[in-house]
């Protein structure tokens, strides 16, 4: 990529603050800005070098030695992982993730008690919007993985009332995404809410379930788009839920309740109790067997005539090149996403059939992200050639 066409990500200070957001020093902000730019450079300038190495060196060498092409992405992984270009790119990408997590971790741990106090203060205001369960057991497929290299992942608490990991995630996701998710890092929720309202203007859900909500980045814009609905946001991580409930109050969103629950077993919810069941970048973090139990639970709690939608990375299909599958699998090997490859080998039509969606009702679409940080042209429209906001892959359908 010519450096003249290289687009810098927005500065970290473009993030919208709220009452429970952590504070950052000048040096901490500078590190986040450096890492955001480094992430963008690695993903847009360096990454294309992998294809050049693959086409000009790795693939010809393999074909000469074996007299055939690669059979699958795993065979390609074995050979490509020895290439110096891929090694340099992968090492730098891994390092940026580690540095992002450690910079955020250091910043939030020094103010952990203060953050917990801010959250407690927000939670004391107005109606109760948080339900944590004493003795709740985090599912094993989540318990032993530091997702996205975040020490302790979403669920670890360092003291009673702790929200450090949630605050780290809230402040650092902007860096990992290079600002592609907007000033509240809620581009996924914004996009799906906009698409549903425009595509199904007569759909007026009364109860919405957001599974794997984290701290509510995507549940809140859905709740704002459908203010007459009651949104239930579930997750296994108490710090995420605690912080998310306080964040919702701080942002003035009052029709969301955060509940600690295991998506693979939700006895607290009645049959056919929700008009819309949503997940956003959640399914690839579930274990191999758990994902099927989750689909069965979605089928149970979703009302006939209701919709289920899932924002995810694209599934691996015969039409997707082995090279693209291999590149997408990087997270499975190096970013603490052990279920990534298996989940993307599953076909969404099969998953949705398990969730009660007949094949004739299945849909798979691309939804343009909504990003309030996208640069505007003079007429106020987003610059189409900028390429910052992604197209989200969404699959789902209507239960019959």
Number of C-alpha atoms within 10 A of each C-alpha: 10 6 7 6 8 13 14 14 22 21 18 22 13 13 17 12 15 14 15 25 20 21 14 16 9 7 9 15 18 15 18 24 20 17 22 26 20 20 23 21 17 16 13 14 14 18 17 13 15 22 16 12 16 19 13 11 13 19 18 15 14 16 12 10 9 10 10 11 13 17 9 13 18 14 13 21 19 10 15 24 13 11 15 12 19 20 14 13 18 19 12 16 21 18 14 20 20 16 15 25 22 16 18 26 20 14 21 24 19 11 15 22 16 15 24 21 16 18 24 17 13 18 21 12 12 9 10 12 22 19 16 17 11 7 6 13 12 18 16 11 15 17 17 11 18 17 17 19 19 21 15 15 20 27 20 20 18 13 11 9 18 25 31 30 28 27 27 23 22 23 24 21 19 26 27 21 17 24 28 26 26 24 19 22 24 23 25 28 26 24 22 26 21 17 16 16 14 11 10 9 9 9 13 14 17 15 18 26 25 26 24 25 27 29 29 27 22 26 33 27 22 26 21 18 16 19 16 13 18 18 27 21 29 26 25 26 30 29 26 30 30 27 32 31 26 28 24 25 23 19 13 11 16 20 18 27 22 30 23 22 25 20 23 18 14 15 12 8 12 11 14 15 17 25 23 24 23 24 21 24 14 15 21 20 19 24 18 16 10 18 18 16 16 22 18 20 21 28 23 19 22 27 21 17 13 23 23 26 21 23 24 19 17 18 17 20 13 7 6 11 12 20 19 12 22 18 17 17 21 18 16 15 13 16 19 18 20 21 18 23 20 16 21 20 13 14 13 20 20 13 18 27 20 18 25 25 25 16 13 10 16 18 16 16 12 13 17 18 23 22 23 18 19 21 15 13 10 8 7 8 10 17 14 12 6 13 12 21 22 16 15 21 16 20 20 24 24 24 22 13
